[in-house]
Amino acid sequence: MQLKNCALPAVSLLALCCQQVQAGGIMLYEVGTDNVGLANAGAAARAQGPSTIASNPAGMSYLPGTQITAGLQVLYGDISFDRDDSTNVSGSGSGNALDPLPGGSFFVSHELDDHWSVGFGQYGDFGLAVNYDNDWSGRYFSQNSSLLGLSLVPSVAYRFNDQWSVGVGVKAMYGMLQAQTAIDRSPFGFTERGDGQFKYKDKDWGFGANVGVIYAPQPGTRIGLTYTSKVDLEFEDGLDIKGNGPLLQRLDGTNTELDITVPQTVTLSLFQQLDRQWALLASINWQDWSEFGDIGVQVDTSANDARSTNIDAGFKDTWHLSLGAQYQATEQWLWNVGVAYDSSAVSDSKRSVIVPMAESWRIATGATYALNKDTDVNLSWAMVWMGDMPVDQSKDLSRNRISGQFDNTWIQAVTGNMTWRF
C-alpha cells in the first residue's frame, strides 16, 4: 500500500521512523579469532581451528581430536560528522558516534571418527551501533541506534575422502534492535520549546544455516565455498513517544512491527601452501544487502486497523576481495597479514547518518604463538578505513535537512584468543 492511503497517525509515525528502521547493520569479519589478522583472506579454506565453524563448517573435517577456541575483541574508531551550511537544524556537532564495542566468541569441534566431526560456535558477526550527542544538529534523524546479532551455530561435517569435505551449521541468531531520535514538534503545530522524543526497542530470534564444501585437489591446496542463508528478524514494540500535544500522545504506545533481513552471503576462498614456511590465501565474497534495505513496516493505528508498507532504503549488494599470507617464522611463531576491499552498500545519495556505510579498505596483521603442542595464543589487529562519507538527508514532513560529511572515518579491531587441543 502507499503511504498516502494511511490514516493520519500512521503517516505521522512512519514519517518519524522511516529513516530510523534502517538502524545499524554491517557484516563483520572480526569475531574474535585469528581471521582478523588475515582480513578474511582464505577464511572458507583455511580449516586451521574450530573457528572454521563461522567461515566454513566443512573445515572441521581437518581438525583432529577435540579443539576449543575462545576469543575476546574490542572495536573502536572515529565516526564524526561535520555539518555544512545546507543543514537547516540548529545544534552541536555529532561527537564521535562510535563507542568502544566489546565482543567475544567461543568455538568447539570434536572428531567422531575418520569421516564425521561435530562442533558448536557462538559469535556476533552482524551489527554496529552509533551514539550521537543528543542535541546534535542531526538529532531528528538519529540520536542513537543499534542492531546487533548474536549467533549460536551447532554444526556437523563429513569427510568423503582426502579431497572432498562438506559441512552444515544451523544458525540461531538473537537480534537486538534499539533506536532513539528527537521529534521536531513544529510540523504538528506546537509552539512549545524543546523537542519530543521517539524510542523503539525489541529483541527477536531468527534462524538460518551455514553450508560449506572444501575441495583439496592436492596436498597443501584447499578451495572452500560457503553459503550463509538470510535470517529474518521481526521486531515489535509499542512506541515510547515523549512530547506534549494530542497527536503525539495518540501515537504513544502505538504497536509497530519492523521486518529486517540479515543478508545472505557466498564466500569462495583459496589456501595454498607454498613451502614449509609460506602460504598464500585469498577470498571473494558476495553479500545480499539489497534485501536488507527492503524493510517491512506494520503500524496498528487502532484496535482493529493495521497499516503495512515496505520502505526501500536503496541498499545494493556488496563485494569483498581479500589477499593474505602466513609465514611460519619458527616452530612456535606464525605470522599473519592481509589486505581487503569491500564495496559500499549505499551510494552517496542514499547514505544516512543512521547507517554510515561506505566502501572500505582493511589492513591487518597478527601472530600466533605455540605455548606447547596443544595450546596456542593469538593476538590480531585490523584497521578498516572508510575515509570521507558525504550525507545529504532530509525528511518530507518536517523539511529537516542534515548535510555534510563524516571525515576520515575509521574502525579498528584488536583481538586476542587461545586454542586448546585434546
Buried (B, 14 or more C-beta within 10 A) or exposed (E): EEBEEBEEBBBBBBBBBBBBBBBBBBBBBBBBBBBBBBBBBBBBBBBBBBBBBBBBBBBBBBBEEBBBBBBBBBBBBBBBBEBEEEBEBEBEBBBBBBBEBEBBBBBBBBBEEEEBBBBBBBBBBBBBBBBBBBEBBBBBBBBBBBBBBBBBBBBBBBBEEEEBBBBBBBBBBBBBBBBBBBBBBEBBEBEEEEBBBBBBBBBBEBEBBBBBBBBBEEEEEBBBBBBBBBBBBBBBBBBEBBBEBEBBEBBBEBEBBBBBBBBBBBBBBBBBBEEEEEBBBBBBBBBBBBBBBBBBBBBBBEEEEBBEBEBEBBBBBBEBBBBBBBEBEEEEEBBBBBBBBBBBBBEEEBBBBBBBBBBBBBBBBBBBEBEEEEEBEBBBBBBBBBBEBEBBBBBEBBEBBBBBBBEBBBBBBBBBBBBBBE
